[in-house]
Every structure is written in structure tokens, then in C-alpha cells.
């Protein structure tokens, strides 16, 4: 294989890897985030709890069910916060 063919193959492989990374990120835009609960101000929650329908409907501060998305590693640094795993019913296009 000559240098031109090697360059072409290397470029093609790099393009495929980049496309795969973009696709993976687009598939889960919250992959680098975590759901953090227990320290959310009233009206600032990201999604539903057992007592409300969805975004911004929590009426009290620090509702134990109310959560927001934060960058991974942030929630554990907040006093009184805890990481939760809640199925977010919000369509991905609206998160």
C-alpha cells in the first residue's frame, strides 16, 4: 500500500470513528449527566414526581422526589443531595 492509500484509509477510519462518537452522543444527550434529587428549589425540577406532572411543578423547596440533571460528579458534592435513577418521560428532543 502506498502513502496515498494509507492516508486515504487513515482518513476514512478517523471519519468513521468521529461519526460513531457523534451518533452515540446524539443517542443519549444526558450520558454525561446524572439525576440529582433532594435539593431542588420549588418550580425548578426537571421532570415529574409522584405528585406532579412534569417540569417546574414542584411546589416546595427540597422535595425528596424532585430532581434535576447535573454534570456527573456534581450531585455528590452538594450537602443533602442524592443521585437517583428515574425514567425521564420527557421526549429527548425537549430535554
C-alpha positions in Angstrom: 0.0 0.0 0.0 1.5 3.3 -1.0 1.4 6.5 1.1 -1.6 7.9 -0.7 -3.7 4.8 0.0 -2.5 4.7 3.7 -3.6 8.3 4.1 -6.9 7.6 2.5 -7.5 4.6 4.7 -6.5 6.5 7.9 -8.8 9.4 6.9 -11.7 7.0 6.4 -11.1 5.3 9.7 -10.9 8.6 11.5 -14.1 9.8 9.9 -16.0 6.6 10.9 -14.8 6.9 14.5 -15.9 10.6 14.6 -19.3 9.7 13.2 -19.7 6.9 15.7 -18.9 9.3 18.6 -21.4 11.9 17.4 -24.1 9.3 16.9 -23.5 7.9 20.4 -23.8 11.4 21.9 -26.9 12.2 19.9 -28.5 8.9 21.0 -28.2 9.9 24.7 -27.6 13.6 25.2 -27.6 13.1 29.0 -24.9 10.5 29.0 -22.5 12.9 30.8 -25.2 13.9 33.4 -26.7 12.5 36.5 -30.1 13.0 38.1 -29.7 14.8 41.4 -32.6 14.9 43.9 -33.5 16.4 47.3 -32.1 19.9 46.9 -34.2 21.4 44.2 -35.9 24.8 44.7 -39.7 24.9 44.1 -40.5 25.2 40.5 -37.0 24.2 39.3 -37.4 20.4 38.9 -36.5 18.7 35.5 -39.3 16.2 35.5 -42.3 14.5 37.1 -42.6 13.2 40.6 -45.4 11.1 42.1 -47.2 14.3 43.0 -46.9 16.4 39.8 -46.9 16.1 36.1 -43.5 17.4 35.0 -41.1 20.3 34.6 -41.3 23.1 37.2 -44.3 21.8 39.0 -42.8 21.0 42.4 -44.3 23.5 44.9 -41.8 23.2 47.9 -38.1 23.5 48.2 -36.0 20.3 48.8 -38.8 17.9 47.8 -37.1 14.5 48.2 -38.5 13.3 44.8 -37.7 16.4 42.7 -34.6 16.1 40.6 -32.5 18.0 38.0 -29.8 16.9 35.6 -26.3 17.9 36.7 -22.9 17.2 35.3 -21.6 13.8 36.6 -19.8 14.1 39.9 -21.6 17.3 40.9 -24.5 15.9 43.0 -22.3 14.1 45.5 -20.7 17.4 46.3 -24.0 19.0 47.4 -25.0 18.6 51.0 -28.3 16.8 51.3 -28.4 15.8 47.6 -28.6 12.2 46.3 -28.2 10.6 42.9 -31.4 9.0 41.6 -32.2 6.8 38.6 -35.6 8.0 37.4 -37.1 7.2 34.0 -37.5 10.6 32.4 -40.7 10.5 30.3 -39.8 13.8 28.5 -39.1 13.3 24.8 -35.4 13.5 24.1 -36.0 16.5 21.8 -37.3 18.6 24.7 -34.7 17.8 27.3 
